[in-house]
């Protein structure tokens, strides 16, 4: 059973930074999976934030502020979040996809973490 465990969430002031981590366990050949970060704010749908295969790709709302990276030796993916805004407040989820290409839709991801809360105060 694949397990994804996020960490690094918390409370930060607007303009601040946070770095999320997602450790994958019981996943065969982690390097072959596309990894993604999604977020869900109260009362809103879950939305794509960033994904990574060999390179990262981003939602327009975070482009230039967030950076996704991965360490295949550690089976871990990261999300560095800079210049945070109150509208970035959400539960952030890590996900893994076996689909080829640059998956950015929730249904394209097979495995999900439990989420970590990010709160940005104004």
N, C-alpha and C positions, 0 to 999 in steps of 0.2 A: 504494500500500500504506500503510494507516494505521499510524502508529507512535506508541506511547505510551511515554514514558520517565520513570520515577520517580526522585526524588532526595530526600535529606534524612534517610534512615534513619541509625541509629547506636546507640550504647550510652548509656543514661541510667539514673540511679538512680530508684528508686521515688519517686513524687511529682513528678518532673521533667516537662519538656515537650519535644516535638519537633514540627517542622512539615514535613510531606511535601509535595512538589510533583510534579505530573505534567504534562509538556508533550506536547501532541499535534501530530504533523506529518502532512502529506498527508491531512488530514481536511477534507472539504468542509462548510461551515457548521457549525462546532464548536458554536455556540450551540443548534443543534437537537438535539444529543445529550444524553441523560441520562448523567451521569458518576458512577461509583461507585468506592468503595474496598472491597476485600475483604482478608482476611488468612488465612493458613494457618500453624498451628503444627505442629511435628513430630508425626506420628502422628494428626493430626486433619484433618477435612474443611475445605475452604475455606469461610469464612463471610463473610457480608455485614457491613460495618461502617457505611458511610454512603453516601448517594447525593444527587445534586442535579439538579434540573431548573431551575425558577425558584426553588425553595426546597429547603432541605436536609431530609433525613430520616435516622433513625439506628436502629441496633440498640439494644435496651434496655441492653445491656452497656456501651455507651459514651455513652449519652445524658447530657447535662450535663457531660461531660468533653471530648468531641471536637467540633470544628466544621468543617464542610465549606464551602468557598467556591469560586467560579470567577471567572476573568477572561477573558471571551470575546474581548477585544481581543488577549490574549496566548495564546489557545488553551491555557489552563492551569487546572488544578483543584488545590486545596490541601486538606490535612487537618491542622488544628491539633489536637494531642493534648496535653492537660493532665492533671495528676494521674495520671500513668501508673502502672500496676500491673505486677507480674511476669507476670500472666496476659495482659497485652497483647503479650507477646513473640511475634513471628511474622514471617513474610515478608508484607509489605503490597503488594497489587497494585492498580493503577489499571485501570479498564475503561470502555469506552464502549458505550452502547446506543442504538439507534434506535427502541426501543419507546416507545409513548406511555404516560404514567402515571408511576409511581414504581417502576421495576424494582428488585428486590432479590434475584433469584435469578441464579446464575451463568450459566445457560443463556440468560438474557435479554440478555446482553452479548456483542457480536460481536468486540470488539477488546480486547486485554489487553497490559499492559506486562510487563516481565521480572521485576518485583518488587524491593523494597528491604527489607533486614533491619532490624527494630527489636528491640532487646534491652533489657529493663528488669531491672535488678539489684535484689535486695532488700537 
